[in-house]
Structure formats: C-alpha cells, structure tokens
C-alpha cells in the first residue's frame, strides 16, 4: 500500500520523473532498515534482555531470540525491530561490537528471506536410494 501511494505521488509530478528517483524509492521501500540482526549472543540472553539493551535508541517494537526447536536453547542470534529507521541506524552504530551478557555482539541490518522460507527450493530433500516409501531399494 505504501509502495503504490509513493509510486503514484512520483508519477503525478507533471510526468517528468528521473528514473533514478523511481529506482531509489523502490529500493528504499523494498528494504526495511528498521530490523536489525544481532549475532554472537550469549545463550543466557532472552527476549526481554535484548529489548532492554536496545530500547535506549528508540521504540523497540519486537525483540526476538531465535530458539533451536530440538533443544529449546538459544541459537545465539536474534532480531530487533524498531518503529523507525533512524532508531535502528543509531542502535547499529552504537551497539555493533559492544558487550552484552559477556559476549561481543555483531549488529547489522537484517536481510529478508525469500518468500516461501528455506524449503521453497527443495530444502533438506534429496535422493536417498530408496523407494517412495523410504525403504532401501536393495541395489
């Protein structure tokens, strides 16, 4: 919705729109700079601790530690979402390389996953030499 209204406002400017202006606007709208990736986290860091560590830079809308589904333990990274780009930028500059719960963390802008997730292109599949029921073909 925001994309179409922004594009519409660019097109209404007397029909004279530099191509770089359109491309720049599309790039800015397709890349969210409000979401940060936080790596190198201590296994003892939880969502609340992560939120508190970053809330001094602006309104944190979400702080999430990624948990291993098999062990229930932190995977050592997470994400922090801010209400605005400027807060995220300030947090990135100030927190990258800083210590949090005894570990130096890495902070960068988060990259969006392709739609469909990791299994959209085959994921963990592959030929195992058996039939369609998982039995060994006996070769």
C-alpha positions in Angstrom: 0.0 0.0 0.0 2.7 2.5 1.0 4.6 1.4 -2.1 1.8 2.2 -4.5 1.0 5.6 -2.9 4.6 6.6 -3.1 4.9 5.5 -6.7 1.7 7.3 -7.5 2.9 10.5 -6.0 6.1 10.3 -8.0 4.2 9.7 -11.2 1.9 12.7 -10.7 4.9 15.1 -10.8 4.0 16.6 -14.2 5.1 13.3 -15.9 8.7 14.3 -15.5 10.3 11.7 -13.2 14.0 10.9 -13.3 14.5 7.1 -13.5 17.0 7.3 -10.6 14.3 8.8 -8.4 11.9 5.9 -9.1 14.6 3.3 -8.6 15.8 4.9 -5.4 12.2 5.0 -4.0 11.6 1.4 -4.9 14.8 0.3 -3.3 14.1 2.2 0.0 10.6 0.8 0.2 11.6 -2.8 -0.5 14.4 -2.8 2.0 13.4 -2.3 5.6 16.0 -0.6 7.7 14.0 -1.0 10.9 15.0 -4.6 11.5 18.4 -5.5 12.9 20.2 -8.8 13.1 22.0 -9.4 16.3 24.7 -12.1 16.3 27.1 -13.6 18.8 24.6 -13.5 21.7 25.2 -15.3 24.9 23.0 -18.4 25.4 21.6 -16.7 28.5 20.2 -13.7 26.7 16.4 -13.7 26.4 13.9 -11.6 24.5 13.4 -9.1 27.4 17.2 -8.6 28.0 17.7 -8.0 24.2 14.8 -5.5 24.2 16.2 -3.6 27.2 19.6 -3.4 25.7 18.3 -1.7 22.5 15.4 0.3 23.9 17.7 3.3 24.7 17.9 4.0 21.0 14.2 4.3 20.3 10.9 2.4 20.3 11.6 -1.3 20.1 8.5 -3.0 18.6 9.9 -6.5 18.9 13.0 -8.3 20.2 13.3 -12.0 19.4 15.9 -14.6 20.2 15.9 -17.5 17.8 15.5 -20.8 19.6 16.6 -24.2 18.4 13.4 -26.2 18.0 15.1 -29.5 19.0 16.9 -28.4 22.2 14.8 -25.4 23.2 18.1 -23.4 23.6 19.1 -20.1 22.0 20.9 -20.4 18.7 23.0 -17.4 19.6 21.3 -14.8 17.4 18.1 -12.7 17.2 16.4 -9.8 15.7 15.3 -6.3 17.0 12.6 -4.3 15.2 12.4 -0.6 15.7 9.4 1.8 15.0 11.6 4.0 12.7 14.7 3.8 10.6 16.7 6.4 12.5 16.5 4.5 15.8 17.7 1.3 14.1 20.6 3.2 12.5 21.6 4.7 15.8 21.4 1.3 17.5 23.5 -0.3 14.8 26.2 2.3 15.0 26.4 2.2 18.8 25.9 -1.5 19.6 28.0 -3.3 16.9 31.0 -4.8 18.7 29.7 -3.9 22.2 29.5 -6.4 25.1 26.1 -7.8 26.1 26.0 -10.5 28.8 29.7 -11.2 28.5 29.8 -11.5 24.7 30.8 -9.0 22.0 27.7 -8.9 19.7 27.5 -8.2 16.0 24.8 -5.9 14.7 23.8 -5.5 11.1 20.7 -4.8 9.1 18.6 -7.9 8.7 18.2 -9.4 5.2 14.7 -10.6 4.4 14.3 -14.3 3.5 12.9 -15.2 0.1 9.2 -15.8 0.3 8.5 -19.5 1.0 11.3 -19.9 3.5 14.2 -22.2 3.3 12.3 -25.2 1.9 10.9 -23.3 -1.1 13.6 -24.7 -3.3 13.8 -28.2 -2.1 15.2 -27.6 1.4 16.6 -30.7 3.0 15.4 -33.2 0.4 17.5 -35.3 -1.9 17.6 -38.8 -3.3 18.5 -41.5 -0.7 18.4 -44.6 -2.9 15.1 -45.9 -1.6 11.6 -46.2 -3.0 8.9 -43.6 -2.4 8.1 -45.2 1.0 11.6 -44.7 2.4 12.6 -48.4 2.0 16.0 -49.3 0.8 15.9 -50.2 -2.9 18.4 -53.0 -2.3 20.8 -52.2 -5.0 
